[in-house]
Amino acid sequence: MKARALLVGLAGNPALPSTLVDRLISRADDDLAGELAQRSDLEPRQVRALARRSGAAMLQLAWNGLLDPGDVDPAARPEVALALLDQGRGRNEWAELLAGDPDPWRREKLAACPGLPASVRARLAGDPESRVVAELAIFTTDRELLTRLAEHPHAEVRAGVAGNPATPPEVLAGLIAVHWRGEGGPLPASCEVCRREPIPFVHDPECPRLDCDLPPGAACDGSHESVIHSLLARAVDNSATPADVAAELVGHPWLHVRWQLAARLDLPPEVAVRLAGDPVPGVRGAVAGNPALPESVIRRLATDDCPTVRRHVASNPGVPFDLLAGAARVPTGLLPRIAAASPDEVRQLAESRRPQLRALVAEHRDLPPEIRDRLARDPDAKVVKAVAPHPGLSEELLREMVTRHGVRVIVKVATNPDASSALLVDLARHVPPVQKVFREIARRPDAPAEALDRCLADPQARPIAAAHPALPVDRIAELTDDADERVATAAATNPSLPVSAMERIIGRAP
């Protein structure tokens, strides 16, 4: 088992010579062939040999853009032809052939492919399987076809149209008018639920039937309600739907419709305010980051009973700084309000007496050098930890951070792009050792061999370090015999592995 894992690792080694690639192809099973198919240096003859060796590899080669369409028989390998069509590399005659395939799953996959000929689109639009037509409705960019499919008798097809960003805005407005207000056109005649089950029917989320693929909660009492709710949620989520039209659904009883509406950044302010009072915390949380909210509502949501809502307030581009300073928890990373801060605001934040504000501005990676360096000397470890990965910090400052704050900042210092080899070695020697430091160092392309050797002592960093090309070649070869299969396999992927060791791995594999 381990020997096969080593072969798979070796198959992903970018330095594997072409002659050894040939040897691996000649003995490849599906796992090994699948790894070989990921290589970007395969010669055309190797691509063909690998495709003959494994159908799974042939499909992977197609997805990776390595397979020549001239080497594909769409009748014998329809799934490969579909992969090439999905990439826009297939042939029109393949699409014509597959549009008549007896397997509806293949026709459904075809319907999702871009650039289909008009004759194929028309044929798929009339397919007897509604799921094929629904897939076409989701992916086609043909606006005229989408306009026609918006009146399809099957509700799932209309739902596909509602979520398609290529659907004309007036068609989306019409879908909301028909399915929310009951105006302007006929309602759908069927949905997937009532086509399968006697109505009224509500699908049990714990359905015991193994052959049932209806989604949990799917329901129809003759009005196709679960699909119509999905249609309206997709329309609201679609950026092509006019904001004022989507806003009509602010009072919809289904929470997912309101939730999707709350996430739109182009909401009219009065609609955003109304959603901020929604009884469902998820809806309030979705709207809490909306820039349309006035400051008074942002402040109200900052004291919401739900901690998730309060955290989302911090992501609002208009959140006042004092709310950020007083928040118990804020999202990690650079907040929109901090990213948009003016130079004067950045300076004020960096000089604030509140450590939380100084830590937030320290996440900014475009600080003036004098502010960056001042924050690096901050007495609060949270601030120093936030600024530690900032490019441009001097060796002296990085070492000073570790001296003053130790394990609280050492991991972030290890991620700094300007950390020197000498500093990385010292971080790997730090007492007490910090496991995450070893993993961060092992991931760095510039990690020196001495630091990597220390990383090998840590069980979690060991597989990462084993794949690092800066390790001494004899050490890498030795690691291919490691008792931990993950480590041995990682060493087999190492581009610095000697060719002699590669040959040894292939020679002793069954």
N, C-alpha and C positions, 0 to 999 in steps of 0.2 A: 504493500500500500504506500509506504513512504517512498519507495523507488519510483512509483508512478507520479507521486506528488512532485518529486524532484524533476522529473521530465516535464511536467506541466510548468513548473517554475522556470526551467531552462528555456522552454518554448517562448516565454515572455522576455527573455534576456535580449536587449537591443544589440548586444555585441556578438550574438551567436553567428558564427560564420555560415555562409550559404551552404557549404557542403554538409554541415551538421543539421541545418534546417531540412535538407533533403533526407537525411537519415531519420529524423523525427517524423517527417511526413510518411515515410515508408512503413512506420509501425504505429501510426496514430489511431487511437480510438476516438470516440466523439469528444471526450473531455480534452484530450491533447490536441485534437484537430481544431476545437473551438478556440483554444489559446493561440495556436499558430495562426488562425485566421485573423487575429487582432494585429499581427505584425504589419508594419507599413513598408517593409523592404522586400516583400515577396516579389519574385520575378514572375512574369506571366505564365511560364511553364509550371512554376510551383503552385500558383493559384489554381491552374487547371488540375494538377495532380491532387491537390488538397480537396477540391470540389468533388473529384471522383471518389475520394477516400471516404467522405462523410457528407451526408445530406445536411446535417446540422451546420457543418462548416461552410457548405456551399451557401446556405442562407445567411450566415454571418458575413461571409465575403461579399455577398450582395449588399447587405446593410452598410458595410464599411466602404463601399464604392470601389472595390477591387475587381469585381467580376465583370467580364466583358459580356454585354447582352447577346453577342453572337454565340456565346457558349451555353445559352439557356434554351431549353425546350419548354415552352409554357404549358404544353399538354402534360408532360412528364413531371415538371416541377412548378406547379401553379403558385406555390407559396413563394418561390424565388422570384418568379415573374412579378408577383404582387409587390415584393420588396423593392424591385427596381422601378416599378411604376410609381410607388410611393415616393421615390427619390426623384421622379421626373426623368429617369433614365431608361424607362421601358419603351416599348413600341406600341403604336396605336392599334395594330392588329391583335396584340395581346389583350388589350382592353376590350376589343370587340369579342374576342373568344371568351374571356372570363365573364363578360356580362351575361352570357348564356350558360355559365357553369351551373350544374344541378345543385351544388352545395351553396345554400344561402349564406353561410359564413363567408365564403370567398367573395360572393357578390357584395356583401356588406363591407368587407375590407377594400374591395375595388372602389366602392362609392366614396371612400375617404381619401382616395388618391387625387393629387392635384393635376390640373391640365388635361382632364379627360376630354376626348372629342365630343362635340355636341351630340352626335348620334348615340354615343354611349350614355351621356347624361340623360338624354331623353328616354332611353331604354330603361335605365335604372329608376327614373322617376315614375315609370309605370310598373315597377316590379310588384309581383303579387305579395311579397313579404314586406310588411310595413317597416320592419327594422332596417331593411336595405334602403328604403326611401328616406327614413329618418336619418340614417348615417349620411346620405347625400345632402340632406337639408342642413346638417351640422357643418359640412366641410366645403360645399361648393361655393364658388365666388360668382356664379352666374346670377346676377340680380334679377333678370327676367324670370329665371326658373324659380328663384326664391319667392318672388311675388306670386307665382302660380301655386307653389307648395304651401303658402300661407293659408290657402283655402282647402287643403287636402282634407278628406273626410276622417283621417286617423289623427288622433290628438298628439301622439308621439312625434309625428312628422311636423306638425305645427310647432311643437316645443323645440325641435331642432332648428327650425327657422328663427325662433325667438332668440336663441343663443348665438346665432351666426353674426359676426361683426360686419359681414358684407351685405346683410339685409338692409334695404333702403329704410331710412328713418320713418317715412310715411307708412311703410308696411308694418313696422314695429308698433307704431302708434295705433294702427288698425287692429293688430292682434290684441292690444290691451283694451281697446274699445269693445271688441267682440266678447272677449273672455272675462272682462271685469265689469263693464257697464252693460253688456248684452246688446250692443248697438252695432249696426253696420254690416252684418253678414251672418251666415248660418253657423251654428255651433258644430263641432265635430260629431260624427255619427258613432265613433267607436274609439276604444283605447285598448291597450294590451290586457287590462284587467277584465273588462267585460267580454272580450273575445275569448277568454279562457274559462271564466268562472260565471256561475249564475249570480245575478245581482239581487240585492245589495251584497257586497263582499268587501271585507277588510282583511288584508293579508297579515297573518300572525307573524310578528318578528321572530318567533321561535318555531316557525313552520317545520314540521318533521319530515316533509316530503323531500326526498333526495333529488328528484327531477324538477323541482320548482325553482325557477330563477327570477320570480317577481321580487322587486325590492321590498324590504321591510316597510310595513305601513301602507303599501299600495292599496288604493281603495276606489271603488266605483259604485255609486247608487243610481247610475244612469246619467249622471252629469260629468263623469270622468274626473272627479275632483282632484285626485292626487296628481294626475298628469297636468291638469289645468293649473294647479298650484305651482308645479315645476315650470310650466311654460311662463307664468308670470314672474317667477323668481329669475329665470334666465333672461327675460326681457329687461327686467330692472337692472340686472348685472351687466347687460350689454351696453357698452359705451356709445353705440350708435343710436340707442333709444334717447329721444329728446328728454332733457332733465325735467321739464315741466310735465311731460306725459308720465314719466316714471313716478313723479311725485304724487300722482293721483292715487297711488297704492299705499300711501302712508297709513291708511286705516284698515289695510287688509288683515283678516283674522289669522292668517297663517304666518307664524313668526319668521319663517325662512324668507318670505317675500320682504317683510319689513327689515330683516337683518341685511339682506342684499342691498336694499335701498339705503340703509344707514351707512353703508360703506362707500357710496358714491360721493366723490369730492366736489361734484358740481350741483349739489342740492341747493334749492332756494333756502335762505336762512330760516324762514318760518317753518319749513318742513324739518330741518335739522333740529330746531328747538323742540318741535313736537316729539320727535323720535328720542330726544334726550330724556323725555318723561315716560318712555315706554316701560311697561311692567316687567319685561324680560331683560335681565342683566346683559345678555349677549347682544341685544339690539343697542342698549345704552353704551356698551363697550365699543361697538362698531362705529357709533356716531361720535364717540368721545374725542377721536382724533380728527374730526372733520373741521377744516378751516372756516366753514361757514358759521360755526357756533360763535355767538357773542361772548365776551369775556365773562359776563355774569353767569352764563350757563356753564362755561368751562369751570368756574369756581364752584358751582353747585355740584357738578359731577366729580370734582376733586374730593368731595366729602361723601361720595356715594357709599352705601353699605357694602357693595361688592368690590373686593380688592382688584379684580381684573379691570373693572371700569376705571378705577383710580389710576392703575398703571397705564391704561390707554390714554388718559388725559395727558400724560407726560409726552406722548408722541404728537400732540396737537401743535402745529406750527405757530399757533397764537398763544400758547400757554404762557402766563406771566412767570417771570423768573422766581418770584417768591413762592409760588406753588411748587416749583421744582426743588427749591431749597428745603421745603417742609415735607416733601413726599417721603413716605416710609420706604418705598421701593420704586425704582424707575427701570425702564428697559435698558439692557446693556447696549453699548455702542454709542455712536454719535446721534444725538436727538435732532429732529428737524429744526427745532427752535434754536439750538446751539449752532447748527450748521449755517443758519441764516443770520446769525448775529453780525452786527456791524463791527468794524474795528474798534470803535469806542466801547461797544457792549462787551466785546471780548476782553478788553483791558479791564473793564469794571468787574466782570465775572472772575478774572484771574486775581483781582485784588480784594474780592469779597471776603468777609470774615466767616462766611459759612463754607466749611470744607466740601459740602455736597456740590455747591455751585462751582467751586474750583476744580473738583473732580470731573464734573460734566464738561467744562470747557477744555480740560486736559485731554479729552477724547478727540478733540479737533486735531487733524493731522496737517494743518496748514497754519500753524501759529507763528507769529513773529519770533525769531530766535531768542530775543531777550525775555519774552513771556514764557516760551517753552522752557528755557533754562531756569527761570525763577520757579516754575511749577515743579521742575525736577528736584529742587532743593526744599520743597514744601515740607513742613513738619508732620503733615498728615499722610499716613501710608496709603490711604485710598487715592489721594491726589497723585502721588508718585507712581503708584501702580498703573493709573490711567495714562500717564504721560510716558511711561517707560518704553513702549514700542515706537515712540515718535522718532522718525529719521532725523539725523543731524546732531543728536546728542553726543557729546564727547566721551572718550574712554574714561576720563577722570570723573565725569558726572555719573556715568553708568556704575562705576565702581563705588562711588560715594553713596548711591542709592542702596546698593546691597549692604554696605557697611552700616548704614543707619537703620535700615528697615528689614534686612535679612530675608527670611522665608516669605514675608508678606509681599515682596515685590520681585523676588528672584526669577520666577517663571516668566513674567512679562519682560524682564531685562534680557532673558535668554532669547526672546523673539525679536529683539531690536535688530534691524538690518545692518546697523553699523557696529555691532558687537564684534570685537576682534577675536582672532583665534586664541590669543592668550587669555582673554576674558572668558571665553567659552570653556577653556580647560579649567580655569579657576571655579567657574560655576559648577562644573561637573564634580569638582573636588569639595564643594561646600559641605560644611559640617554644621548642622545635621543635613544629610542628603535630602533632596526633594524629588520624589519620583517623576513628577510632571516635567521637571527641568530636563531630565534625561530624554524624555520623549520629544521635547521641543528642540533640543540640540540635535538629536538623531535625524529630525526632519529637515534640518538646514542643509542646503547644497554646499555651503562653505564650511561645514563642521570639520575640524581637524581630526586626524587619526587618534591623537592622544585623548581627546574628549570622547570620541566614539568608543574607544576601548573601555572607558568608564561606563558609558551607556550600556554596553553589553552585559554589565553586571546586574542591570535592572530587568526583571522578567518581562515587563510591558514594553520597554524600549528596545529590548534585544532583537526582536524580529525587524524593527525599523532600521536599527543600526546595521544589521547583517546585510541589508541591501544597499548600503552606502558605498559608493565607489572610492571614497577616500581611505577605506580600511586597507591595511597591507594585504597584498594578494595571497600570501600564505595563510593569513588569518581567515580570509574569505573562503578559501578552499577547505580549511579545517572546519568551518561552520557548516559546510554542506553535509557533514557527518553528525551534526548536533542531534541530541536525543529529542529535542523539541522539533516536531515536523514543521511548525511555522517558521522557525529560525532557519532550518535547513533549506526550505523552499525559498525563503527570502534571499538567502545566500546564492541560490542557483540563479536568481534573477539579476544578480549584481553584475553590471557591465565590466567590472574589473576582474571578474573570475577568469583565471587562466584557461586557455583553450584545452590544455592537457586535462584540467579538472572537468571541463565540459565533456570531453571524450570519455573520461572515466565514468561519469554519471550515466551516459548513454550505454556504455559497454556493460555495465553491471546490472542494468534494468532488465526485468524479465520480458 
